[in-house]
Amino acid sequence: MATQRLTFKAQMAQVSVPASSANLGSGFDTFALALDLRDRYAAQVLDEAIFDVDVTGEGANEVKRDKNNLVVKAMLRGFDFMGQKPRGLALRALNVTPHGRGLGSSASAIVGGLALARELVLGGEQIMSLEEMMFLATELEGHPDNVAAAIHGGATVAWMENIYGVPTGRAVSLPVHHEIKALLYIPADHLSTSKARKLLPESVAHREAVLNSSHTALLSIALSTRPDLLLTATEDFLHQSYRREAYPKSMALVEELRSKGVAAMISGAGPAVLALHCAQESEVSELKGAAPSGFHAQELAISASGVQ
């Protein structure tokens, strides 16, 4: 952690952060994919000891508008890491990522806040590296998968590692085959990650663990060089079926799409559904037509870049 006195920039800083879909079926708590659906944040350091927060867009009426706002909390953690907090902050947030659907909205807020803190400090990129941002973001989020994609973009593999006795989030990037496209089915219903995690069993059968391990290993190959293997590679044995009661319509959609050969999966903790495909334009409209009542189908590019 830095200990020197910081020089805060007078001008406003602006960043954008992609949404993310974690797990990708078999890669539970490990794999994630950045999607070109970007939340945008702007912030400025204030001389007065106030927190001026304004939020528009998705979830605007649900988030806090004071120092307990998640973006502000991440900013303050970033400033603390670098060695000094400002007296006050002004934040303007335009949220585009749906909240409570398994699309990494909290990871976007956390990464956005840390990036803003870094941008508002002279020499901030030298004081807080991307690896250190990953550590701080994991600390705030509680798991590393979504924040890895939000920071690095593209496809990422994340894990926890003890460094000097401290659990630390780590990640590497994977190339994504140019033919792979994303289609999201976004429901009106919400689901909290904490509620979804409570539905998971303490243990699974050894056979299921082995099957899932093989599919997770295959997922790296399917994403990067063999998209024809995506259907098998995204087949999951660890989490989706155990959470069925929380999102029965979403699981029914996953199973319907997979029965047609489409690599569909629950996005993160759900209830949104992600389909990875290489379909031609003429076929995409048919895929979008599979959206049941209460779901909105949206084509999205995979975001090659993370926070910027």
ChimeraX attribute file (.defattr): number of C-alpha atoms within 10 A of each C-alpha:
attribute: neighborCount
match mode: 1-to-1
recipient: residues
	/A:1	10
	/A:2	13
	/A:3	11
	/A:4	10
	/A:5	10
	/A:6	19
	/A:7	13
	/A:8	20
	/A:9	14
	/A:10	12
	/A:11	11
	/A:12	14
	/A:13	19
	/A:14	19
	/A:15	19
	/A:16	24
	/A:17	33
	/A:18	37
	/A:19	32
	/A:20	33
	/A:21	31
	/A:22	31
	/A:23	25
	/A:24	29
	/A:25	30
	/A:26	27
	/A:27	27
	/A:28	20
	/A:29	18
	/A:30	21
	/A:31	30
	/A:32	32
	/A:33	32
	/A:34	32
	/A:35	29
	/A:36	22
	/A:37	20
	/A:38	23
	/A:39	23
	/A:40	21
	/A:41	23
	/A:42	17
	/A:43	25
	/A:44	23
	/A:45	23
	/A:46	16
	/A:47	10
	/A:48	10
	/A:49	10
	/A:50	14
	/A:51	19
	/A:52	17
	/A:53	18
	/A:54	15
	/A:55	19
	/A:56	12
	/A:57	13
	/A:58	16
	/A:59	16
	/A:60	15
	/A:61	10
	/A:62	9
	/A:63	13
	/A:64	15
	/A:65	18
	/A:66	17
	/A:67	18
	/A:68	12
	/A:69	18
	/A:70	21
	/A:71	30
	/A:72	28
	/A:73	18
	/A:74	26
	/A:75	27
	/A:76	21
	/A:77	21
	/A:78	27
	/A:79	24
	/A:80	16
	/A:81	20
	/A:82	22
	/A:83	15
	/A:84	19
	/A:85	19
	/A:86	19
	/A:87	12
	/A:88	16
	/A:89	22
	/A:90	17
	/A:91	24
	/A:92	17
	/A:93	22
	/A:94	18
	/A:95	23
	/A:96	17
	/A:97	26
	/A:98	21
	/A:99	19
	/A:100	20
	/A:101	25
	/A:102	28
	/A:103	31
	/A:104	29
	/A:105	27
	/A:106	20
	/A:107	30
	/A:108	32
	/A:109	30
	/A:110	29
	/A:111	34
	/A:112	32
	/A:113	30
	/A:114	26
	/A:115	29
	/A:116	29
	/A:117	31
	/A:118	24
	/A:119	21
	/A:120	24
	/A:121	20
	/A:122	14
	/A:123	14
	/A:124	20
	/A:125	13
	/A:126	10
	/A:127	18
	/A:128	22
	/A:129	12
	/A:130	14
	/A:131	15
	/A:132	17
	/A:133	22
	/A:134	25
	/A:135	21
	/A:136	24
	/A:137	31
	/A:138	24
	/A:139	14
	/A:140	19
	/A:141	17
	/A:142	12
	/A:143	19
	/A:144	29
	/A:145	32
	/A:146	35
	/A:147	39
	/A:148	38
	/A:149	37
	/A:150	37
	/A:151	27
	/A:152	24
	/A:153	27
	/A:154	24
	/A:155	30
	/A:156	26
	/A:157	23
	/A:158	24
	/A:159	17
	/A:160	17
	/A:161	12
	/A:162	10
	/A:163	9
	/A:164	7
	/A:165	7
	/A:166	10
	/A:167	14
	/A:168	21
	/A:169	26
	/A:170	19
	/A:171	22
	/A:172	13
	/A:173	17
	/A:174	19
	/A:175	14
	/A:176	22
	/A:177	15
	/A:178	12
	/A:179	15
	/A:180	20
	/A:181	17
	/A:182	18
	/A:183	21
	/A:184	25
	/A:185	25
	/A:186	24
	/A:187	22
	/A:188	13
	/A:189	14
	/A:190	17
	/A:191	17
	/A:192	15
	/A:193	15
	/A:194	9
	/A:195	12
	/A:196	21
	/A:197	13
	/A:198	11
	/A:199	16
	/A:200	15
	/A:201	11
	/A:202	6
	/A:203	8
	/A:204	12
	/A:205	9
	/A:206	9
	/A:207	10
	/A:208	12
	/A:209	15
	/A:210	12
	/A:211	15
	/A:212	22
	/A:213	18
	/A:214	13
	/A:215	24
	/A:216	25
	/A:217	13
	/A:218	19
	/A:219	25
	/A:220	21
	/A:221	19
	/A:222	22
	/A:223	22
	/A:224	16
	/A:225	14
	/A:226	16
	/A:227	21
	/A:228	15
	/A:229	16
	/A:230	25
	/A:231	22
	/A:232	19
	/A:233	26
	/A:234	24
	/A:235	22
	/A:236	24
	/A:237	21
	/A:238	22
	/A:239	21
	/A:240	27
	/A:241	15
	/A:242	15
	/A:243	22
	/A:244	16
	/A:245	12
	/A:246	20
	/A:247	21
	/A:248	13
	/A:249	19
	/A:250	25
	/A:251	23
	/A:252	13
	/A:253	19
	/A:254	22
	/A:255	16
	/A:256	14
	/A:257	18
	/A:258	18
	/A:259	12
	/A:260	10
	/A:261	13
	/A:262	19
	/A:263	26
	/A:264	30
	/A:265	31
	/A:266	29
	/A:267	28
	/A:268	28
	/A:269	29
	/A:270	29
	/A:271	31
	/A:272	31
	/A:273	28
	/A:274	28
	/A:275	23
	/A:276	21
	/A:277	21
	/A:278	17
	/A:279	14
	/A:280	10
	/A:281	8
	/A:282	8
	/A:283	10
	/A:284	14
	/A:285	13
	/A:286	10
	/A:287	17
	/A:288	17
	/A:289	10
	/A:290	14
	/A:291	20
	/A:292	15
	/A:293	9
	/A:294	11
	/A:295	19
	/A:296	15
	/A:297	20
	/A:298	13
	/A:299	15
	/A:300	13
	/A:301	13
	/A:302	23
	/A:303	22
	/A:304	17
	/A:305	18
	/A:306	24
	/A:307	22
	/A:308	16
